[in-house]
Amino acid sequence: MDYSKMWELMKMQQEMAKIQKELENTLVESEVDGLVITFNWKMEVEKVEFEDTSIIGNKEALEKAILEATNKWLKESQRIAGERMQGVMQGMWIDPNALPPM
């Protein structure tokens, strides 16, 4: 058994847990057409506010803003997580067969 690889995996798992803990306190704000939605890392909406109230009376514009703000948040949260995890994964070779199935 190659203990150095096992040690690397264990260290990586600890780093990933640390990053996960840091991300728990991260809020991501998404703004589209004056609608601002703030999400937490548990994928919950923390706050909704209107910087521009002109879309409130327009059902189609409001639906579009909600849809676009949600999609924008998803992309931004994935980008943030990817950046944080990149530091952990950088320089580590991992055999995909050594990882547990998802």
C-alpha positions in Angstrom: 0.0 0.0 0.0 1.3 3.4 -1.0 0.9 5.5 2.2 2.1 8.7 0.6 -0.9 8.7 -1.8 -3.2 7.9 1.2 -1.7 10.8 3.1 -2.2 13.1 0.1 -5.9 12.1 -0.1 -6.4 12.6 3.6 -4.7 16.0 3.5 -6.8 17.0 0.5 -10.0 15.8 2.3 -9.1 18.0 5.3 -8.5 21.0 3.0 -11.8 20.5 1.2 -13.6 20.3 4.5 -12.0 23.6 5.6 -13.0 25.2 2.3 -16.6 23.9 2.7 -16.7 25.5 6.2 -15.5 28.8 4.8 -18.1 28.7 2.0 -20.9 28.2 4.5 -20.4 31.8 5.4 -20.4 33.0 1.8 -23.3 35.0 0.4 -23.7 35.5 -3.3 -25.7 38.4 -4.6 -27.2 38.3 -8.0 -28.7 41.3 -9.7 -30.8 41.5 -12.9 -32.9 44.5 -14.0 -33.0 46.0 -10.5 -34.0 42.7 -8.8 -31.3 41.7 -6.3 -31.4 38.2 -4.8 -28.9 37.1 -2.1 -28.3 33.4 -1.7 -26.4 31.5 1.0 -24.2 28.5 0.4 -27.0 26.1 1.4 -28.9 27.2 -1.7 -31.4 29.3 0.3 -32.5 32.7 -0.5 -31.4 35.1 2.2 -32.8 38.3 0.9 -34.8 39.7 -2.1 -34.9 43.4 -2.8 -35.7 45.8 -5.6 -33.3 48.5 -6.5 -35.6 49.4 -9.4 -39.3 48.9 -8.8 -40.3 49.3 -12.4 -40.5 45.6 -13.1 -42.9 44.9 -10.1 -46.0 45.5 -12.2 -44.7 43.6 -15.2 -45.2 39.9 -14.7 -43.1 38.8 -17.7 -40.2 41.1 -16.8 -40.3 39.9 -13.1 -40.4 36.3 -14.1 -37.4 36.8 -16.5 -35.4 38.7 -13.8 -36.0 35.9 -11.3 -35.0 33.3 -13.8 -31.9 35.1 -14.9 -30.8 36.1 -11.4 -31.1 32.5 -10.2 -29.1 31.2 -13.2 -26.5 34.0 -12.7 -26.2 33.0 -9.0 -25.7 29.3 -10.0 -22.8 30.1 -12.3 -21.2 32.5 -9.9 -21.4 30.0 -7.0 -19.8 27.3 -9.2 -17.0 29.7 -10.2 -16.3 30.6 -6.5 -16.3 26.9 -5.5 -14.0 26.0 -8.4 -11.5 28.7 -7.6 -11.4 27.6 -3.9 -11.0 24.0 -4.8 -8.4 24.6 -7.5 -5.8 25.4 -4.9 -6.4 22.1 -3.2 -6.4 20.1 -6.3 -3.4 21.8 -7.9 -0.3 19.7 -8.0 -2.1 16.6 -6.8 -2.3 13.6 -9.0 -5.4 11.5 -8.2 -6.2 8.1 -9.8 -9.9 8.4 -10.6 -10.2 4.7 -9.8 -9.1 5.4 -6.2 -12.0 7.7 -5.6 -15.3 6.3 -4.2 -18.2 6.2 -6.6 -20.7 9.1 -6.6 
